[in-house]
Amino acid sequence: MKLNLLSCDAPRPDRRAIAKCMIEICSNISGSLANELTDILLEGDAIDIEVDDKNTASGLRALRKLSIDYEIIE
């Protein structure tokens, strides 16, 4: 499933938790790429990620817990 991460509305976003979440839910993402994508997201730009089918429900729940707005592309 493809997701478009739109923004993070947390008053004090936890960069490390967001990057760790991306590593856990995405199919092929490294730690350095997750950190780069986290920085891009927190700067206000949307990013596209692909979530493993087995992690879809828990991944969406984790994103909501981190106050990340997303839209489902596929």
Secondary structure, 3 states (H helix, E strand, C coil): CEEEEEEECCCCCCHHHHHHHHHHHECCCCHHHHHHHHHHHHCCCCEEEEECHHHHHHHHHHHHHCCEEEEECC
